[in-house]
Amino acid sequence: KKLGWKKMLARAAARTLRSARPAATRLSGARWMAEDAAPAGGIPSKLTLNLLAPHEAIFHKQEVDMVIIPGAAGMFGVLPGHVPTISELKPGLLEVTVAPGDTQKFFISSGFAFAHANSTLDICAVEAVKLDDLDQSAVESGKAQAEKELASQTDEVEKAKAQIAVDTYTAMAEALSLK
């Protein structure tokens, strides 16, 4: 009788293994399909950048080496082959490395960045200004005015608007200090 139980247990184990095999094959196949979806020539050597503001296309299908972005969750870099990503942008410094030794810096107020699987990066900024075009004294006086406005507000909506202004001017001052 003991031999019968062993046989039955062996048959149950074999059935379990047979039923698990298709699942393992499906998982392996999914991984193979992901590898098949990679670009035929591999990862491109350049990133295609579109930096857009409402009034102009600052970069349009420009090939660059790397972009450092002020994301809402923190600064991050995008290189060719970056994983597809969508990120909200916060006020801060955007650095575009066109080629070694050629880096262009912009201050952006907010927006979104979209990194695509084909090594294209779309950045839609509410405002984008070349860092060299920002006036340090204007930023300092704007920040002081925004702080004064924040301190004097009693209405919650107006306080929120003033806080956004303070945060934006603070980010501009920080970006200028990194210049």
C-alpha positions in Angstrom: 0.0 0.0 0.0 2.9 2.4 0.7 4.2 1.9 -2.8 0.8 3.0 -4.2 0.9 6.3 -2.3 4.4 7.0 -3.6 3.2 6.3 -7.2 0.3 8.6 -6.7 2.5 11.4 -5.3 4.9 11.0 -8.2 2.0 11.2 -10.7 0.7 14.4 -9.0 4.1 15.9 -9.1 4.5 15.1 -12.8 1.1 16.7 -13.5 2.1 19.8 -11.6 5.3 20.1 -13.5 3.6 19.6 -16.9 1.0 22.3 -16.1 3.7 24.7 -14.9 5.8 24.2 -18.1 3.5 26.3 -20.4 3.6 29.2 -17.9 7.4 29.1 -17.8 7.5 29.0 -21.6 5.1 31.9 -21.8 7.3 34.0 -19.5 10.5 33.1 -21.4 8.7 33.8 -24.7 7.7 37.3 -23.4 11.3 38.0 -22.6 12.4 36.9 -26.0 9.8 39.1 -27.6 11.1 42.1 -25.7 14.6 41.4 -27.0 13.2 41.1 -30.5 11.5 44.6 -30.1 14.9 46.3 -29.6 16.0 48.5 -32.5 17.6 46.4 -35.2 20.8 48.4 -35.1 21.0 48.5 -31.3 20.9 51.6 -29.2 21.5 54.8 -31.3 24.5 56.9 -30.5 22.5 60.1 -30.3 19.3 61.2 -28.6 16.8 63.1 -30.7 15.6 66.2 -28.8 12.5 68.3 -29.2 12.5 71.2 -26.7 9.2 73.1 -27.2 7.9 76.2 -25.6 4.5 77.8 -26.5 6.2 80.5 -28.5 9.0 78.5 -30.3 10.7 75.2 -30.9 14.0 75.7 -29.2 15.3 72.3 -30.5 13.5 70.4 -33.3 14.8 66.9 -34.1 18.2 67.9 -32.9 20.7 65.1 -32.2 22.3 65.5 -28.8 24.4 63.3 -26.4 22.5 63.8 -23.2 19.9 65.9 -21.4 19.7 66.5 -17.6 16.1 67.4 -16.6 14.6 68.9 -13.4 11.9 66.3 -12.8 9.3 66.7 -10.1 10.8 63.7 -8.3 14.4 65.0 -8.8 17.0 65.6 -11.4 17.6 62.9 -13.9 19.6 62.3 -17.1 18.4 61.0 -20.4 20.8 59.2 -22.8 20.1 57.3 -26.0 18.2 54.1 -25.2 16.6 55.5 -22.1 13.6 53.6 -20.8 10.3 55.2 -21.9 9.3 57.7 -19.3 6.9 60.5 -18.6 7.9 63.1 -16.0 6.4 66.3 -14.7 9.0 69.1 -14.7 9.6 71.5 -11.8 11.3 74.9 -12.1 15.0 74.4 -12.6 18.0 74.0 -14.8 17.8 72.0 -18.0 21.2 71.0 -19.4 21.5 69.8 -23.0 24.9 68.3 -24.0 24.9 68.6 -27.8 28.4 67.2 -28.1 31.4 66.9 -25.7 32.3 70.4 -24.6 29.1 71.9 -26.0 26.5 72.2 -23.3 23.5 74.6 -23.5 21.7 75.5 -20.3 18.1 76.7 -20.0 15.8 77.6 -17.1 12.4 76.0 -17.4 9.4 76.9 -15.3 7.4 73.7 -15.6 6.1 71.2 -18.1 6.5 67.6 -19.1 9.2 65.4 -20.5 8.5 62.3 -22.6 11.3 59.8 -23.3 10.3 57.4 -26.1 11.6 53.9 -26.8 13.1 55.2 -30.1 15.6 57.5 -28.3 13.5 60.6 -28.9 13.0 63.0 -26.0 10.2 65.5 -26.1 10.2 68.3 -23.5 7.2 70.6 -23.5 8.0 73.6 -21.2 5.6 76.3 -20.2 8.6 78.7 -20.4 12.2 78.1 -21.3 14.9 80.8 -21.2 18.6 80.5 -22.0 20.3 80.7 -18.7 22.6 83.4 -20.1 19.5 85.6 -20.8 18.5 85.7 -17.1 19.4 88.8 -15.2 20.7 88.1 -11.7 19.5 91.4 -10.3 16.0 91.0 -11.8 15.8 87.5 -10.3 16.8 88.8 -6.9 14.3 91.7 -6.9 11.6 89.5 -8.3 12.2 87.0 -5.5 12.1 89.7 -2.8 8.8 91.0 -4.3 7.3 87.6 -4.4 8.4 86.9 -0.7 6.8 90.2 0.3 3.6 89.3 -1.6 3.5 85.9 0.1 3.9 87.4 3.6 1.1 89.8 3.0 -1.5 87.4 1.6 -4.5 86.2 3.7 -6.5 84.5 0.9 -5.4 80.9 0.3 -5.5 81.0 -3.5 -3.4 84.2 -3.6 -1.0 82.7 -1.1 -0.6 79.6 -3.3 0.1 81.9 -6.3 2.7 83.8 -4.3 4.3 80.6 -3.1 4.7 79.4 -6.7 6.4 82.7 -7.6 8.8 82.4 -4.7 9.6 78.8 -5.6 10.2 79.8 -9.3 12.4 82.7 -8.4 14.3 80.5 -5.9 14.9 77.9 -8.6 16.1 80.7 -11.0 18.6 81.9 -8.4 19.8 78.4 -7.8 20.2 77.8 -11.5 22.2 81.0 -11.9 24.5 80.0 -9.0 25.3 76.8 -10.9 26.2 78.8 -14.1 
